[in-house]
Amino acid sequence: MLEQLIHIDKEVFLAINQGLSNPFFDWLLPIMRNPFTWAPLYLFLIIFFIRSYGKMGFIIVAFTLLNFAASDVISSHLIKKTVKRVRPCNDVEFKNEVNLRVRCGSGYSFTSSHATNHFAMAFFWIMLFRRKWKHALWLCVTWATIVSVSQIYVGVHYPLDIICGALLGMGIGILNGYLFKRFFPQFYETKIPLSPTP
């Protein structure tokens, strides 16, 4: 059963990594999975949360950072070092079939920390803002999905790494969202300001 699952995982990997190959994706997806690409967005959100919600904005930023830290520790330091799955681009029996579009890296593959971290942040924000902003759900899920799938396309993760990382991140984000709601229920009783507070 496990061998069959791994075989399917590799076939789906090749369908994305090779089958979707085109010059536009070769240019775009390495950019989309680069953390520096999203730095302006993170800076904007920090400023926006603080200006819109004042002291509560600082709490949102702090919870976001704690959410990210929790997801990264669980994925990178607990699961990866326990499972020790080799990346497709480092697998001596498979790497010749991989179209590697970025540096492979020496870390382990399962679970994808990119997927875990981004889905954790996405679902934490969804828990906070889905009733305030009608577009929060699809925007957050689309953003996390693009970042995660890019990891397969560039050749550094298998689909199963991404799927399990995404599910783990969703769980972490939802759990932290419930914790936030329990400690700060007043946030859900107020509407988002129409303009930033001075």
ZAGU-437909 format. One record per residue (C-alpha): residue number from 0; residue in one letter; y negated, x, z. Coordinates in nm, 4 decimals. Layout:
<sites>
+------+--------+----------+----------+----------+
! miro ! drennu !       py !       px !       pz !
+------+--------+----------+----------+----------+
!  NUM !      a !        Y !        X !        Z !
...
+------+--------+----------+----------+----------+
</sites>
This chain:
<sites>
+------+--------+----------+----------+----------+
! miro ! drennu !       py !       px !       pz !
+------+--------+----------+----------+----------+
!    0 !      m !   0.0000 !   0.0000 !   0.0000 !
!    1 !      l !  -0.2432 !   0.2762 !   0.0938 !
!    2 !      e !  -0.1583 !   0.4768 !  -0.2177 !
!    3 !      q !  -0.2144 !   0.1712 !  -0.4367 !
!    4 !      l !  -0.5500 !   0.1059 !  -0.2697 !
!    5 !      i !  -0.6569 !   0.4675 !  -0.3250 !
!    6 !      h !  -0.5478 !   0.4443 !  -0.6903 !
!    7 !      i !  -0.7572 !   0.1295 !  -0.7429 !
!    8 !      d !  -1.0468 !   0.2957 !  -0.5622 !
!    9 !      k !  -1.0371 !   0.5887 !  -0.8044 !
!   10 !      e !  -1.0108 !   0.3606 !  -1.1081 !
!   11 !      v !  -1.3170 !   0.1635 !  -1.0002 !
!   12 !      f !  -1.4963 !   0.4910 !  -0.9295 !
!   13 !      l !  -1.4315 !   0.6096 !  -1.2848 !
!   14 !      a !  -1.5402 !   0.2734 !  -1.4268 !
!   15 !      i !  -1.8799 !   0.3201 !  -1.2598 !
!   16 !      n !  -1.9181 !   0.6977 !  -1.2727 !
!   17 !      q !  -1.8040 !   0.7294 !  -1.6349 !
!   18 !      g !  -1.7959 !   0.3769 !  -1.7773 !
!   19 !      l !  -2.1590 !   0.2969 !  -1.6957 !
!   20 !      s !  -2.2825 !   0.6398 !  -1.8027 !
!   21 !      n !  -2.6059 !   0.6336 !  -2.0023 !
!   22 !      p !  -2.9246 !   0.8441 !  -2.0166 !
!   23 !      f !  -3.1360 !   0.5837 !  -1.8348 !
!   24 !      f !  -2.9019 !   0.5623 !  -1.5346 !
!   25 !      d !  -2.8629 !   0.9415 !  -1.5431 !
!   26 !      w !  -3.2376 !   0.9596 !  -1.4830 !
!   27 !      l !  -3.2893 !   0.6587 !  -1.2547 !
!   28 !      l !  -2.9986 !   0.6461 !  -1.0093 !
!   29 !      p !  -3.0272 !   1.0020 !  -0.8738 !
!   30 !      i !  -3.3866 !   0.9122 !  -0.7930 !
!   31 !      m !  -3.2907 !   0.5816 !  -0.6303 !
!   32 !      r !  -3.0457 !   0.7465 !  -0.3890 !
!   33 !      n !  -3.2908 !   1.0198 !  -0.2881 !
!   34 !      p !  -3.4406 !   0.9502 !   0.0594 !
!   35 !      f !  -3.7748 !   1.0995 !  -0.0441 !
!   36 !      t !  -3.8094 !   0.8297 !  -0.3108 !
!   37 !      w !  -3.8389 !   0.5660 !  -0.0405 !
!   38 !      a !  -4.0681 !   0.7615 !   0.1961 !
!   39 !      p !  -4.3808 !   0.5737 !   0.0771 !
!   40 !      l !  -4.2039 !   0.2416 !   0.1417 !
!   41 !      y !  -4.1069 !   0.3460 !   0.4940 !
!   42 !      l !  -4.4613 !   0.4610 !   0.5660 !
!   43 !      f !  -4.6010 !   0.1346 !   0.4313 !
!   44 !      l !  -4.3626 !  -0.0709 !   0.6477 !
!   45 !      i !  -4.4503 !   0.1253 !   0.9621 !
!   46 !      i !  -4.8224 !   0.0685 !   0.9016 !
!   47 !      f !  -4.7661 !  -0.2942 !   0.8045 !
!   48 !      f !  -4.5566 !  -0.3779 !   1.1109 !
!   49 !      i !  -4.8066 !  -0.2195 !   1.3478 !
!   50 !      r !  -5.1171 !  -0.3681 !   1.1828 !
!   51 !      s !  -4.9612 !  -0.7139 !   1.1504 !
!   52 !      y !  -4.7891 !  -0.7405 !   1.4894 !
!   53 !      g !  -4.9754 !  -0.4981 !   1.7155 !
!   54 !      k !  -4.7647 !  -0.3959 !   2.0164 !
!   55 !      m !  -4.4700 !  -0.5914 !   1.8824 !
!   56 !      g !  -4.4997 !  -0.3875 !   1.5642 !
!   57 !      f !  -4.4398 !  -0.0672 !   1.7610 !
!   58 !      i !  -4.1289 !  -0.2296 !   1.9104 !
!   59 !      i !  -4.0041 !  -0.3265 !   1.5633 !
!   60 !      v !  -4.0511 !   0.0322 !   1.4443 !
!   61 !      a !  -3.8710 !   0.1662 !   1.7512 !
!   62 !      f !  -3.5779 !  -0.0737 !   1.7017 !
!   63 !      t !  -3.5625 !   0.0197 !   1.3340 !
!   64 !      l !  -3.5350 !   0.3884 !   1.4264 !
!   65 !      l !  -3.2710 !   0.3161 !   1.6919 !
!   66 !      n !  -3.0825 !   0.1027 !   1.4401 !
!   67 !      f !  -3.0877 !   0.3877 !   1.1893 !
!   68 !      a !  -2.9809 !   0.6427 !   1.4506 !
!   69 !      a !  -2.6891 !   0.4260 !   1.5654 !
!   70 !      s !  -2.5628 !   0.3717 !   1.2103 !
!   71 !      d !  -2.5933 !   0.7403 !   1.1245 !
!   72 !      v !  -2.4120 !   0.8588 !   1.4374 !
!   73 !      i !  -2.1266 !   0.6112 !   1.3921 !
!   74 !      s !  -2.0815 !   0.6876 !   1.0208 !
!   75 !      s !  -2.1581 !   1.0591 !   0.9998 !
!   76 !      h !  -2.0314 !   1.1844 !   1.3340 !
!   77 !      l !  -1.7592 !   0.9437 !   1.4433 !
!   78 !      i !  -1.5911 !   0.7969 !   1.1363 !
!   79 !      k !  -1.6348 !   1.0788 !   0.8847 !
!   80 !      k !  -1.5123 !   1.3457 !   1.1230 !
!   81 !      t !  -1.2156 !   1.1293 !   1.2199 !
!   82 !      v !  -1.1042 !   1.0134 !   0.8732 !
!   83 !      k !  -1.1962 !   1.3385 !   0.6922 !
!   84 !      r !  -1.1754 !   1.1958 !   0.3412 !
!   85 !      v !  -1.2768 !   1.4500 !   0.0778 !
!   86 !      r !  -1.5580 !   1.3548 !  -0.1589 !
!   87 !      p !  -1.4510 !   1.2822 !  -0.5195 !
!   88 !      c !  -1.6574 !   1.5770 !  -0.6405 !
!   89 !      n !  -1.4747 !   1.8088 !  -0.3967 !
!   90 !      d !  -1.1217 !   1.6777 !  -0.4536 !
!   91 !      v !  -0.9398 !   1.9625 !  -0.6313 !
!   92 !      e !  -0.7051 !   1.7168 !  -0.8073 !
!   93 !      f !  -0.9786 !   1.4768 !  -0.9158 !
!   94 !      k !  -1.3130 !   1.6545 !  -0.9451 !
!   95 !      n !  -1.2633 !   1.7498 !  -1.3119 !
!   96 !      e !  -1.2821 !   1.3788 !  -1.3963 !
!   97 !      v !  -1.6093 !   1.3327 !  -1.2071 !
!   98 !      n !  -1.9470 !   1.3266 !  -1.3788 !
!   99 !      l !  -2.1435 !   1.4964 !  -1.1033 !
!  100 !      r !  -2.5153 !   1.4285 !  -1.1334 !
!  101 !      v !  -2.6406 !   1.5715 !  -0.8020 !
!  102 !      r !  -2.5300 !   1.8419 !  -0.5606 !
!  103 !      c !  -2.1917 !   1.7429 !  -0.4199 !
!  104 !      g !  -2.2414 !   1.8470 !  -0.0593 !
!  105 !      s !  -1.9799 !   1.9711 !   0.1833 !
!  106 !      g !  -1.9533 !   1.6680 !   0.4114 !
!  107 !      y !  -1.6785 !   1.4085 !   0.4156 !
!  108 !      s !  -1.6798 !   1.0917 !   0.2098 !
!  109 !      f !  -1.5688 !   0.7962 !   0.4277 !
!  110 !      t !  -1.7767 !   0.6099 !   0.5193 !
!  111 !      s !  -2.0870 !   0.6529 !   0.3051 !
!  112 !      s !  -2.3755 !   0.7162 !   0.5425 !
!  113 !      h !  -2.6210 !   0.6144 !   0.2700 !
!  114 !      a !  -2.4524 !   0.2737 !   0.2552 !
!  115 !      t !  -2.4169 !   0.2397 !   0.6324 !
!  116 !      n !  -2.7745 !   0.3402 !   0.7092 !
!  117 !      h !  -2.9409 !   0.1332 !   0.4389 !
!  118 !      f !  -2.7387 !  -0.1815 !   0.5003 !
!  119 !      a !  -2.8003 !  -0.1446 !   0.8742 !
!  120 !      m !  -3.1751 !  -0.1332 !   0.8162 !
!  121 !      a !  -3.1602 !  -0.4091 !   0.5537 !
!  122 !      f !  -2.9729 !  -0.6535 !   0.7759 !
!  123 !      f !  -3.1801 !  -0.5702 !   1.0813 !
!  124 !      w !  -3.4922 !  -0.6598 !   0.8843 !
!  125 !      i !  -3.3219 !  -0.9699 !   0.7453 !
!  126 !      m !  -3.2444 !  -1.0835 !   1.1006 !
!  127 !      l !  -3.6101 !  -1.0377 !   1.1915 !
!  128 !      f !  -3.7870 !  -1.1725 !   0.8854 !
!  129 !      r !  -3.5628 !  -1.4113 !   0.6928 !
!  130 !      r !  -3.7414 !  -1.7149 !   0.8415 !
!  131 !      k !  -4.0859 !  -1.5646 !   0.7942 !
!  132 !      w !  -4.0469 !  -1.4293 !   0.4391 !
!  133 !      k !  -3.8291 !  -1.6294 !   0.2000 !
!  134 !      h !  -3.7645 !  -1.3229 !  -0.0173 !
!  135 !      a !  -3.6505 !  -1.0957 !   0.2675 !
!  136 !      l !  -3.2772 !  -1.1540 !   0.2116 !
!  137 !      w !  -3.2480 !  -1.0763 !  -0.1576 !
!  138 !      l !  -3.5023 !  -0.7934 !  -0.1503 !
!  139 !      c !  -3.3275 !  -0.6122 !   0.1361 !
!  140 !      v !  -2.9766 !  -0.6628 !  -0.0035 !
!  141 !      t !  -3.0822 !  -0.5548 !  -0.3545 !
!  142 !      w !  -3.2508 !  -0.2405 !  -0.2196 !
!  143 !      a !  -2.9512 !  -0.1376 !  -0.0075 !
!  144 !      t !  -2.7061 !  -0.2156 !  -0.2889 !
!  145 !      i !  -2.8907 !  -0.0062 !  -0.5475 !
!  146 !      v !  -2.9103 !   0.2915 !  -0.3116 !
!  147 !      s !  -2.5408 !   0.2575 !  -0.2256 !
!  148 !      v !  -2.3988 !   0.2054 !  -0.5751 !
!  149 !      s !  -2.6029 !   0.5036 !  -0.6931 !
!  150 !      q !  -2.3801 !   0.7169 !  -0.4714 !
!  151 !      i !  -2.0798 !   0.6231 !  -0.6832 !
!  152 !      y !  -2.2620 !   0.6754 !  -1.0111 !
!  153 !      v !  -2.3797 !   1.0261 !  -0.9210 !
!  154 !      g !  -2.0239 !   1.1200 !  -0.8196 !
!  155 !      v !  -2.0405 !   1.1784 !  -0.4434 !
!  156 !      h !  -1.8651 !   0.8664 !  -0.3052 !
!  157 !      y !  -1.5779 !   0.6363 !  -0.3853 !
!  158 !      p !  -1.6331 !   0.2571 !  -0.3979 !
!  159 !      l !  -1.4284 !   0.2080 !  -0.0794 !
!  160 !      d !  -1.6637 !   0.4482 !   0.1016 !
!  161 !      i !  -1.9532 !   0.2282 !  -0.0068 !
!  162 !      i !  -1.7902 !  -0.1071 !   0.0710 !
!  163 !      c !  -1.6785 !  -0.0035 !   0.4199 !
!  164 !      g !  -2.0103 !   0.1695 !   0.4865 !
!  165 !      a !  -2.1979 !  -0.1434 !   0.3795 !
!  166 !      l !  -1.9839 !  -0.3687 !   0.6021 !
!  167 !      l !  -2.0311 !  -0.1316 !   0.8943 !
!  168 !      g !  -2.4053 !  -0.1201 !   0.8358 !
!  169 !      m !  -2.4263 !  -0.4988 !   0.8108 !
!  170 !      g !  -2.2498 !  -0.5307 !   1.1454 !
!  171 !      i !  -2.4772 !  -0.2784 !   1.3125 !
!  172 !      g !  -2.7906 !  -0.4377 !   1.1677 !
!  173 !      i !  -2.6880 !  -0.7890 !   1.2692 !
!  174 !      l !  -2.5929 !  -0.6736 !   1.6203 !
!  175 !      n !  -2.9276 !  -0.5018 !   1.6675 !
!  176 !      g !  -3.1007 !  -0.8085 !   1.5285 !
!  177 !      y !  -2.9343 !  -1.0238 !   1.7947 !
!  178 !      l !  -3.0305 !  -0.7720 !   2.0641 !
!  179 !      f !  -3.3896 !  -0.7777 !   1.9429 !
!  180 !      k !  -3.3881 !  -1.1587 !   1.9501 !
!  181 !      r !  -3.2476 !  -1.1615 !   2.3024 !
!  182 !      f !  -3.5054 !  -0.9192 !   2.4403 !
!  183 !      f !  -3.8034 !  -1.0417 !   2.2370 !
!  184 !      p !  -3.7542 !  -1.4127 !   2.1604 !
!  185 !      q !  -4.1300 !  -1.4621 !   2.1417 !
!  186 !      f !  -4.1349 !  -1.2767 !   1.8099 !
!  187 !      y !  -3.9458 !  -1.5620 !   1.6436 !
!  188 !      e !  -4.1863 !  -1.8215 !   1.7801 !
!  189 !      t !  -4.4906 !  -1.6767 !   1.6013 !
!  190 !      k !  -4.5751 !  -1.6836 !   1.2341 !
!  191 !      i !  -4.6613 !  -1.3719 !   1.0399 !
!  192 !      p !  -5.0395 !  -1.3253 !   1.0274 !
!  193 !      l !  -5.2052 !  -1.4090 !   0.6967 !
!  194 !      s !  -5.3908 !  -1.0798 !   0.7167 !
!  195 !      p !  -5.3456 !  -0.7626 !   0.9234 !
!  196 !      t !  -5.5043 !  -0.7677 !   1.2650 !
!  197 !      p !  -5.8081 !  -0.5402 !   1.3036 !
+------+--------+----------+----------+----------+
</sites>
